[in-house]
């Protein structure tokens, strides 16, 4: 760090990430990434980071990215559940960072489920 301005910029960036991850309401769309050891070993951390980055970069309000423990099917990790108010939960499996970006663009922004990663299609 070279200046107080740099520190303030880091603080603002991290606060925005915390706001994206916390304080969800029933009216928010939730993206939940499985982050148990099985998910992390399968690559869930870059997936979580990709979701956070996409939601932040697209400045999506009413979208929260959170993490949870094991979703119960370790061989299908990394797994992600998307909860859109008034719609059925969608479970994505074998998600990569690139798939996460596609899910945000297609499912979260445009309302079109990305079928190639849906659990029923694996």
Steps between C-alpha positions, in 0.01 A plus 500: 500500500631838405236741625193548714298538179606149396387368838166679467450352152567149635257561785227619260552202270482253789193673649322462166587129502368461854178675402465261206542200731294612799167658587281311255125526521221274372469730198862443395632248253750279684796318350626241748836333437588173675825569685558187707839333462365289212387811313821690570708202385296487179556872429216684673712794616560639146130438429396703806742777401367503142142540625602782735695673225220472242231626738724791599609583143145490368382700803212263560280611786285249681747218431688343790786253474545278804672178588391188678647169607459170322203471266512122522631381164875534517566343160301782335691786663537790461127541552295818498137559591313799358188622677290751305196627690180337375683230300631152570856460625750411227799285590807527280777240514862476386507879482816677385584869520403536133171320567439737793534799267258337255251428781505863607456626143235250390313399816535794737488785246285349223294243693606206283623190685835368372385142437842349427595532869164415659509192720223323305706520181824347635 
